Amino acid sequence: MAMAEAVAEAIDDGAHLLVQAGTGTGKSLGYLVPALAHGERVVVATATLALQRQLVERDLPRTVEALHPILRRRPEFAMLKGRSNYLCLHRLHEGVPQDEEEGLFDQFEAAAPTSKLGQDLLRLRDWSDETETGDRDDLTPGVSDRAWSQVSVSSRECLGATKCAYGAECFAEAARERAKLAEVIVTNHALLAIDAIEGAPVLPQHEVLIVDEAHELVSRVTGVATGELTPGQVNRAVRRAAKLVNEKAADQLQTAAEGFERLMELALPGRLEEIPEDLGYALMALRDACRTVISAIGSTRDKSVQDEDAVRKQALASVESVHDVAERITHGSEWDVVWYERHEPRGGAAYRHSGASLRVAPMSVSGLLREKLFTDRSVVLTSATLKLGGDFNGVGASLGLGPEGAEGDDLPLWKGVDVGSPFDYPRQGILYVAKHLDRPARDGDRKDMLDELTELVQAAGGRTLGLFSSMRAAQLAAEDLRSRIPEYPILLQGEETLGELIKNFAADPRTCLFGTLSLWQGVDVPGPSCQLVVMDKIPFPRPDDPLMSARQKAVEEAGGNGFMAVAATHAALLMAQGAGRLVRASGDRGVVAVLDPRLATARYGSYLKASMPDFWYTTDRNQVRKSLAAIDAAAKQAD
């Protein structure tokens, strides 16, 4: 109720609101009821597919029906995603542009019908006759990314409804038309970012924007604003363009691509604060060659090319993508961070090219968000974790907002509201910090941590979600505990799909699940299967993370505390999310164990603890083992 009233007030005033509401509060009803009642067009942007489905399939239908007697109408709602999420009928029926030869090829004939790819493609063809939406997420079970790429297009590759023979039946166009007629449009953070960044409106005009799972917004917008160049990507653009331009333009692009590839095989440093001279020349050559090809691609060399428009459109999309990133890096904005990444080759030379990449990302998206998000509409942002270190200002700053209540010419006015949680955290959970352990050293052997973890898992009788700061740490822990305590099954992220892992973890209380980033935020297992959540160490960003270290340095140069503004805020958000995995229902009991003594001993520890649920706090290892054993015994008795 408190949330609904705050949202209604913000919409009435055309103001901006940050709402922290704990798990189980009913956040979606807290913003849907006042938004629907107000009668203006609303966009709801979420980070996860699960919440989008929940809104469209459960929350919105129920809310619309419940409000019908009062509103005397049933507001329409629709889901809108990026074009590549919808099946493309042109691709399906006419074929896929190929790289090596002219024209299109029939992907259904090319794939062996007994292969996994062939079976997926045949399923997709049958499904195309049945589906009303063409939405990939409506296809169950799903298909591989490789199969889906054969029947979908990006917005750059799309011919356009007026030029496509299948434009009248297009699933993506139909979704856009439904969105234009709807009062509530449910979309994702990525599409919201594209709408803001690219200037070309993707979303219909709206008066209210609600951002759910708002703690994810900055990273999703950063992802959309990040450009990447790889030798494989460049070579693909060369192959696609070669048949469509004159020989001189094709040779110029081929030569530039070879020069770029040679440099990418060298061991460059991580962040490139200044672009090395030879790499700069290679990128300028690539940019100029792409520009020549883009100009020349208007007419094909061979008019016999099958479905010339589709082949040209895909080639143009590939070349433009390479051109735009090369141009952005050579332009050298002080607001961009450029870095080189190399991954260890897996699977021979074919992998080597895709393993080397040049990336460019904005130093900060706060200015972009302030300018594009908070103008001409009321914005409500909500999540279970927006109040870090006791206030909303840290998250507000990352979104481009000034201190709460501050007014200025370019500072949007906003307020934060914490509506609390329906759970009694001090009675339902314990926050335990293993103060006696050694400080974790980077990539060092942590035998004392593994000893502690083993004892905690045994005391809990399994029932453990292990959240690790790296995949390597999760793998080492899983291997170690599997040999020490084989009676407790240890599931490891990456060994099965995430959905299967969570399903198996929930099914057997003796089971443990270990993993990294997606588990910190993506696990919802109420009940006795998850009664111990372990964090191996405070999840600060890696010191060699180019983007995070650049952001931290920029804050310090401006006179701020870079560590607290960037590294500690990053860790606080993850720890708040991770701790939130423990109590998911009113009957849940358990322990969050942090196996990093710095949470108890370092000056920043109080900031991190203030960002987590208000559990009962202790560093007494014996007390925690007794508590876990009692919780385990009670769960077994209940079973």
Buried (B, 14 or more C-beta within 10 A) or exposed (E): EBBBEBBBBBBEEEBBBBBBBBBBBBBBBBBBBBBBBBEEBBBBBBBBEEBBBBBBEEBBEEBBEBBEEEEEEEBBBBBBBBBBBBBBBBBBEBBBBBBEEBBBBEBBEBBEEEEEBBBBBBBBBEBBEEBEBBBBEBBEEBBEEEBBBBBBBBBBBBBEBEEBEBBEEBBBBBBBEBBBEBBBBBBBBBBBBBBBBEEEEBBBEBBBBBBBBBBBBBBBBBBBBBBEBBBBBBBBBBBBBBBBBEEEBBEBBBBBBBBBBEBBEEEBEEBBEEBBEEBBBBBBBBBBBBBBBBEBBEEBBEEEBEBBBBBBBBBBBBBBBBBBBBBBBBEEEEEBBBBBBBEEBEEEEEEBBBBBBBBBBBBBBBEBBBEBBBEEBBBBBBBBBBBBBEBBBBBBBBBBBBEBEEEEEEBBBBBBBBBBBBBEBEEBBBBBBBBEBEEBEEEEEBEBBBEBBBBBBBBBBBBBBBBBBBBEBBBBBBEBBBEBBEEBBBBBBEEEEBEEBBEBBBEBBBBBBBBBBEBBBBBEBBBBBBBBBBBBBBBBBEEEBBBBBBBBBBBBEEEBEBBBBBBBBBBBBBBBBBBBBBBBBEEBBBBBBBBBBBBBEBEBBEBBBBBBBBBBBBBEBEEBBEBBBEBBEEBEEEE
